[in-house]
Amino acid sequence: MKVKCPKCDKIAELGDDFSYVKCQHCDLDITYGEYVKFIAYKDARYSDILGDYAQEKDGSASVTLDDW
């Protein structure tokens, strides 16, 4: 699957099993989790994505990106 590279904004490849994101243009090679975190830090519009995945022990969503 093709996704936007968070580093160079060109087309990157997302593994079929969502295990990696690789960009041939800038040699980015990270896990999908790192990709989501990178995107959220780079663009505040996406920071709420992490809240969907990060849950604290009491069941409430994390407040900061670092908690994820």
Contacts in CASP RR format, 6 or more apart in sequence:
PFRMAT RR
TARGET T0000
AUTHOR 0000-0000-0000
METHOD contacts of the structure
MODEL  1
MKVKCPKCDKIAELGDDFSYVKCQHCDLDITYGEYVKFIAYKDARYSDIL
GDYAQEKDGSASVTLDDW
1 13 0 8 1.000
1 14 0 8 1.000
1 15 0 8 1.000
1 16 0 8 1.000
2 11 0 8 1.000
2 12 0 8 1.000
2 13 0 8 1.000
2 14 0 8 1.000
3 11 0 8 1.000
3 12 0 8 1.000
3 13 0 8 1.000
3 14 0 8 1.000
3 21 0 8 1.000
3 35 0 8 1.000
4 10 0 8 1.000
4 11 0 8 1.000
4 12 0 8 1.000
5 11 0 8 1.000
5 12 0 8 1.000
5 21 0 8 1.000
5 23 0 8 1.000
5 25 0 8 1.000
5 26 0 8 1.000
5 28 0 8 1.000
6 28 0 8 1.000
6 35 0 8 1.000
6 38 0 8 1.000
6 39 0 8 1.000
6 42 0 8 1.000
7 23 0 8 1.000
7 26 0 8 1.000
7 28 0 8 1.000
7 38 0 8 1.000
8 23 0 8 1.000
8 25 0 8 1.000
8 26 0 8 1.000
8 28 0 8 1.000
10 23 0 8 1.000
10 25 0 8 1.000
10 26 0 8 1.000
11 23 0 8 1.000
11 25 0 8 1.000
12 21 0 8 1.000
12 22 0 8 1.000
12 23 0 8 1.000
12 24 0 8 1.000
12 25 0 8 1.000
12 28 0 8 1.000
13 21 0 8 1.000
13 22 0 8 1.000
13 23 0 8 1.000
13 24 0 8 1.000
14 20 0 8 1.000
14 21 0 8 1.000
14 32 0 8 1.000
14 35 0 8 1.000
15 21 0 8 1.000
15 22 0 8 1.000
15 32 0 8 1.000
18 32 0 8 1.000
19 31 0 8 1.000
19 32 0 8 1.000
20 29 0 8 1.000
20 30 0 8 1.000
20 31 0 8 1.000
20 32 0 8 1.000
21 28 0 8 1.000
21 29 0 8 1.000
21 30 0 8 1.000
21 31 0 8 1.000
21 32 0 8 1.000
21 34 0 8 1.000
21 35 0 8 1.000
22 28 0 8 1.000
22 29 0 8 1.000
23 29 0 8 1.000
30 38 0 8 1.000
36 49 0 8 1.000
36 50 0 8 1.000
36 53 0 8 1.000
37 50 0 8 1.000
37 65 0 8 1.000
37 68 0 8 1.000
39 46 0 8 1.000
39 49 0 8 1.000
40 46 0 8 1.000
40 47 0 8 1.000
40 49 0 8 1.000
40 50 0 8 1.000
40 65 0 8 1.000
40 68 0 8 1.000
41 47 0 8 1.000
41 65 0 8 1.000
47 65 0 8 1.000
50 62 0 8 1.000
50 65 0 8 1.000
50 68 0 8 1.000
51 61 0 8 1.000
51 62 0 8 1.000
51 68 0 8 1.000
52 61 0 8 1.000
53 68 0 8 1.000
54 61 0 8 1.000
54 62 0 8 1.000
54 67 0 8 1.000
54 68 0 8 1.000
55 61 0 8 1.000
55 62 0 8 1.000
56 62 0 8 1.000
56 67 0 8 1.000
62 68 0 8 1.000
END
